[in-house]
Amino acid sequence: MPTEISYSVADYVVGGLTLFVPFGIGLWYAIKDANKATRDEYLLGGRQMSVFPVALSTFITFVSAVSLMGNPTEVFFFGAIAFSTYIGVALSYLVGYFTLVPLLTPLRLTSVYEYLQLRIKWSNVIVFLSPVVVEVVVVVVVVVIFVVVVVVVVVVVVVVVAVV
């Protein structure tokens, strides 16, 4: 049995395909749709997608590659209790899908900055704020929304447990 671990040709082929297939798909659509290069087309798919894929895309941005790679380690060290976190996250996604997405979808916004400009009327103030201050405000707004969603999920779980 060899003591040295090395890559075979098949490993390099699979790795190369993993990199070049998505690149090829992106290049194909970039060339094919070059005349439709607008902000709405790029960021929102031309506003032709339904609410579900947009919400799924928005929520999945909170799941990073680092967290996906760290999950097996967390389960290894802490056991199956780590899945309770993921149940809570999944429930918060459901609550967000039925509360936040219907609230924000009709506004046809492309960023949180636009929401802040509409909601708080900060259009003149945001111009003068540094990007760091704006990021802090955005993080605070997102945290407040997340806390509200978590509280709603906890209340629903307590009510369901009390009824059962």
VEXDREN-2710 file (C-alpha; in Angstrom, 1 decimal):
% VEXDREN-2710
k/r/px/py/pz
1/MET/0.0/0.0/0.0
2/PRO/1.5/3.3/-1.0
3/THR/2.2/5.8/1.8
4/GLU/2.1/8.9/-0.5
5/ILE/-1.3/10.3/-1.5
6/SER/-1.4/11.8/-5.0
7/TYR/-3.9/13.0/-7.5
8/SER/-4.7/10.8/-10.5
9/VAL/-5.8/12.0/-13.9
10/ALA/-9.5/11.5/-13.1
11/ASP/-9.1/13.8/-10.1
12/TYR/-7.7/16.6/-12.3
13/VAL/-10.5/16.0/-14.9
14/VAL/-13.2/16.2/-12.3
15/GLY/-11.7/19.3/-10.8
16/GLY/-11.2/21.0/-14.2
17/LEU/-14.8/20.2/-15.2
18/THR/-16.1/21.6/-11.9
19/LEU/-14.3/24.9/-12.7
20/PHE/-14.9/25.1/-16.4
21/VAL/-18.5/24.0/-16.9
22/PRO/-20.0/26.9/-14.8
23/PHE/-17.5/29.2/-16.5
24/GLY/-18.6/28.0/-19.9
25/ILE/-22.3/28.4/-19.0
26/GLY/-21.7/32.0/-17.8
27/LEU/-19.6/32.8/-20.9
28/TRP/-22.4/31.4/-23.2
29/TYR/-25.1/33.5/-21.6
30/ALA/-22.8/36.6/-21.5
31/ILE/-22.3/36.4/-25.2
32/LYS/-25.8/35.4/-26.0
33/ASP/-27.5/38.1/-23.9
34/ALA/-24.9/40.9/-24.4
35/ASN/-27.5/43.3/-25.8
36/LYS/-29.7/42.9/-22.6
37/ALA/-27.0/44.1/-20.1
38/THR/-29.0/46.3/-17.8
39/ARG/-28.9/46.5/-14.0
40/ASP/-32.3/44.8/-13.6
41/GLU/-31.3/42.1/-16.0
42/TYR/-28.0/41.4/-14.2
43/LEU/-29.2/41.7/-10.6
44/LEU/-32.8/40.5/-10.8
45/GLY/-33.0/38.4/-13.9
46/GLY/-35.0/41.0/-15.7
47/ARG/-37.6/40.8/-12.9
48/GLN/-39.0/37.7/-14.7
49/MET/-38.5/35.3/-11.8
50/SER/-41.2/34.4/-9.3
51/VAL/-40.9/35.2/-5.6
52/PHE/-39.7/31.7/-4.6
53/PRO/-36.4/31.6/-6.5
54/VAL/-35.6/35.2/-5.5
55/ALA/-36.3/34.4/-1.8
56/LEU/-34.3/31.2/-2.1
57/SER/-31.4/33.1/-3.6
58/THR/-31.6/35.8/-0.9
59/PHE/-31.7/33.4/1.9
60/ILE/-29.0/31.1/0.6
61/THR/-26.5/34.0/0.6
62/PHE/-26.5/33.6/4.4
63/VAL/-25.0/30.1/4.0
64/SER/-21.4/30.3/3.2
65/ALA/-18.9/27.8/1.9
66/VAL/-17.1/28.1/5.3
67/SER/-20.2/27.2/7.2
68/LEU/-20.9/24.2/4.9
69/MET/-17.3/23.0/5.4
70/GLY/-17.5/23.5/9.2
71/ASN/-20.8/21.7/9.7
72/PRO/-19.3/18.2/9.7
73/THR/-16.7/19.3/12.3
74/GLU/-19.4/20.8/14.4
75/VAL/-21.5/17.6/14.3
76/PHE/-18.4/15.6/15.1
77/PHE/-17.5/17.6/18.2
78/PHE/-21.0/18.5/19.5
79/GLY/-23.1/15.6/18.2
80/ALA/-26.5/15.8/16.5
81/ILE/-27.5/18.7/18.7
82/ALA/-25.9/20.9/16.1
83/PHE/-28.8/20.2/13.8
84/SER/-31.1/22.2/16.2
85/THR/-29.4/25.3/14.9
86/TYR/-30.3/24.3/11.3
87/ILE/-33.9/23.6/12.3
88/GLY/-34.1/27.1/13.7
89/VAL/-32.5/28.6/10.5
90/ALA/-35.0/26.7/8.3
91/LEU/-37.9/27.9/10.4
92/SER/-36.7/31.5/10.2
93/TYR/-36.5/31.1/6.4
94/LEU/-40.1/30.0/6.3
95/VAL/-41.2/32.9/8.5
96/GLY/-39.2/35.3/6.3
97/TYR/-40.6/33.8/3.1
98/PHE/-44.2/34.4/4.4
99/THR/-43.6/37.8/6.1
100/LEU/-40.6/39.7/4.7
101/VAL/-40.7/38.6/1.1
102/PRO/-44.3/39.6/0.4
103/LEU/-43.6/42.9/2.1
104/LEU/-40.4/43.7/0.1
105/THR/-41.3/42.2/-3.3
106/PRO/-43.9/44.8/-4.4
107/LEU/-41.4/47.6/-3.7
108/ARG/-39.2/46.3/-6.6
109/LEU/-35.9/47.2/-4.9
110/THR/-32.5/46.0/-5.8
111/SER/-30.7/46.6/-2.5
112/VAL/-31.1/47.3/1.2
113/TYR/-29.8/50.8/0.5
114/GLU/-32.9/51.5/-1.6
115/TYR/-35.1/50.2/1.2
116/LEU/-33.4/52.5/3.7
117/GLN/-33.9/55.5/1.3
118/LEU/-37.6/54.7/1.1
119/ARG/-38.3/53.8/4.7
120/ILE/-36.2/56.2/6.6
121/LYS/-35.9/59.0/4.0
122/TRP/-32.1/59.0/4.2
123/SER/-31.5/59.8/0.6
124/ASN/-29.6/63.1/1.5
125/VAL/-27.9/61.7/4.5
126/ILE/-26.6/58.5/2.9
127/VAL/-24.6/60.5/0.4
128/PHE/-22.6/62.1/3.2
129/LEU/-22.2/59.0/5.4
130/SER/-19.1/56.9/5.1
131/PRO/-19.6/53.3/3.7
132/VAL/-18.7/51.9/7.1
133/VAL/-21.5/53.8/8.8
134/VAL/-24.0/52.7/6.1
135/GLU/-22.8/49.1/6.5
136/VAL/-23.4/49.3/10.3
137/VAL/-26.9/50.7/9.7
138/VAL/-27.6/47.9/7.3
139/VAL/-26.3/45.3/9.7
140/VAL/-28.4/46.7/12.5
141/VAL/-31.5/46.6/10.3
142/VAL/-30.8/43.0/9.3
143/VAL/-30.2/42.0/12.9
144/VAL/-33.4/43.6/14.1
145/ILE/-35.4/41.8/11.3
146/PHE/-33.6/38.5/12.3
147/VAL/-34.5/39.0/16.0
148/VAL/-38.1/39.7/15.1
149/VAL/-38.2/36.5/13.0
150/VAL/-36.6/34.4/15.7
151/VAL/-39.0/35.8/18.3
152/VAL/-42.0/34.9/16.1
153/VAL/-40.6/31.4/15.6
154/VAL/-40.1/30.9/19.3
155/VAL/-43.6/32.1/20.1
156/VAL/-45.0/29.8/17.4
157/VAL/-43.1/26.8/18.8
158/VAL/-44.2/27.6/22.4
159/VAL/-47.8/27.8/21.3
160/VAL/-47.6/24.6/19.4
161/VAL/-46.0/22.8/22.3
162/ALA/-48.5/24.2/24.7
163/VAL/-51.4/23.1/22.5
164/VAL/-50.0/19.6/22.1
END
